[in-house]
Amino acid sequence: MKKIIVVVLSVFVTTGAFAQNIPNFQTFGTSFENFAHGIASALPLYSSIGTNWSSGYGGQLPHLGFGITAGAATIPGQVVDGLLTDLGLPGIKTMFPSEASTLIDQYGVPLPGYVVEARIGGIILPFDLGLKFGYVGDKIQGLKLPANMKLDYTLAGFDIKVPLVKEGFLMPQIAVGGGFNVE
């Protein structure tokens, strides 16, 4: 009798497994791949945000400067819309008013970025050092992402510049420099 009950219960329990919808993971993979290619074209902008200075070389101490740089890159709207639709979420056209969705179709989905930066002159040797830091988190005012998605982006970096030629009447200032960015 116990064996019959176990068999009947296992038939009822396993029958529910066949009633499940199995998603097409190939569709998700294609959507995420398209999204990755779309966002990859936007990300190089972020490495160039900040540590831009009006002159090639700022000077030695007491030279000190602070600034904020802001901008936005765009991700193609089709790849964002395709990913949202394949995930079963509302598309861009339903998330934004018609005017905004028209702009997104034309220009793409904006991805904001900013850095706070500082530049300080060298102490003994003639060089200057620039530092930058920016963070875009999911607490941006007015940003409502679907399905508990989060936007979390950090940008930090530094650069150093050394003068080669001093600026003159007909000679521009020439400096050499290098930097490192962490995204």
C-alpha positions, 0 to 999 in steps of 0.5 A, a space after each residue: 500500500 505504501 508503494 502505491 501511495 508513493 508512486 501516485 504522489 510522485 506521478 502528481 508531483 512530477 506532472 507539474 514539471 511538464 507544465 512549466 514554460 521553459 524559456 528560450 535561453 538562446 534568445 536571452 543570449 542574443 539579446 544580451 550580446 546585442 546589448 553588450 555590443 551597443 553599450 561597448 560603443 558608449 563606454 569609451 566616452 567615460 574613460 575620457 571624462 575628466 582630467 581635461 585641462 585647458 593647458 598642456 601643463 598647469 605648473 608647479 605649486 602653488 598651482 591647484 585646481 578643482 572642477 566637475 565634468 559631466 556628460 552623457 553617452 547614448 546606447 542604441 535604443 533598439 538594443 535596450 528595447 530588444 533586451 527589455 522585450 525579451 526579458 518580458 519587461 515593458 519596452 521603451 515606448 511604454 516606459 517613456 512619453 511619446 516625445 522621449 521615445 521618439 528622441 530615444 529612437 533617434 539618438 539612443 538611451 542616455 547614460 549619464 556620467 560625471 567626475 569631480 576632479 582636482 589637479 595639483 602642481 609638482 613640488 620640486 620637479 615640474 609636473 602636475 597630477 590630476 585625479 578624478 572620481 565619479 559615481 552613478 548609482 541607482 539613487 538618481 532622482 527621477 530614475 525609475 528602472 524596471 524590475 528592480 534593475 540597478 544602474 551602478 557605475 564608478 569612474 576613477 583615474 589619474 594622470 600626470 603631465 610633464 612639460 617639454 617646451 615652455 609656451 612662447 610668443 609663437 611656440 605653443 606649450 608642449 607637454 607629455 603625459 599619461 594616465 590610468 582609468 578604472 571603470 
